Amino acid sequence: MLDRDLSRLKHNRTNFDNYIAGYKQYKEAKKAEQEVSKDLSKVNAELNKLSKE
């Protein structure tokens, strides 16, 4: 019984570690997406200026 409980705890720990790693990747992707969005906004603003000239 103790072996089974230990095995279950190890499995839960692995699942938790994988969840944390996935969450960190998600946060990094969201941050990168925001940076790209800012850059795209700057490019669009510059294009608007050029098209008005």
PyMOL commands that set and color helices and strands:
alter all, ss='L'
color gray80, all
select helices_A, chain A and resi 2-52
alter helices_A, ss='H'
color red, helices_A
deselect
rebuild
show_as cartoon
